[in-house]
Amino acid sequence: MCVKSDYWIEEMSLKHRMIEPFEKGQINKGVISYGLSAYGYDMRIADEFKIFTGSISTHIDPKNFPKESFVNFKGDVCIIPPNSFALGRSIEYFRIPRDVITICHGKSTYARCGVVVNVTPFEPEWEGYVTIAISNTAPLPVKIYANEGICQVIFFESDKICRVSYADKKGKYQAQKIITTAKIGLNCD
């Protein structure tokens, strides 16, 4: 298994629509960077957010997460309260090849402000807009800038095709178009 370079990411995106829209260069003038880098792709966050309020529950249950726990917000800047989190979605739509898996890491600009970004791996043959969890660990509110970089995706190609892909098992987050909250499926994770 090896990490894939900018040449491979560009070819897969332009010829096979792996990332749409695709930014061929690294955009970083006056914004939190996004686009193609040497061994990854810095994806952007859209202007739609679900901000956690925590006002209706005394605990969080991932098997029964009340959708009323979120406030929907649309705008250029999302403010996440201290010690809280928000969900967002990528601007880019991803189509992962059957012999590829990804990992994502948050941008250092946000990490240095107490922001932790979590995105689970994109499994082989997963596709969709990415739901992104953004946690504010700081004691003050933090700004998240829409249409700018939020995390970097790193692509790994296996030397063998997997037995069962995410598409094969009809994963519950396949082809998601909106910010998708936690759900329990019968056929997958």
Secondary structure, DSSP 8 states (H G I E B T S, - for coil): -EE--HHHHHHHHHHH-SEES--SSEE-SSS--EEEETTEEEEEEEEEEEEE---S-SS--TTS--GGGEEEEESSEEEE-TTEEEEEEEEEEEE--TTEEEEEEE-HHHHTTTEEEE-----TT-EEEEEEEEEE-SSS-EEEETTSEEEEEEEEE-SS--SS-TTTTT-TTTTB-S-------SS--
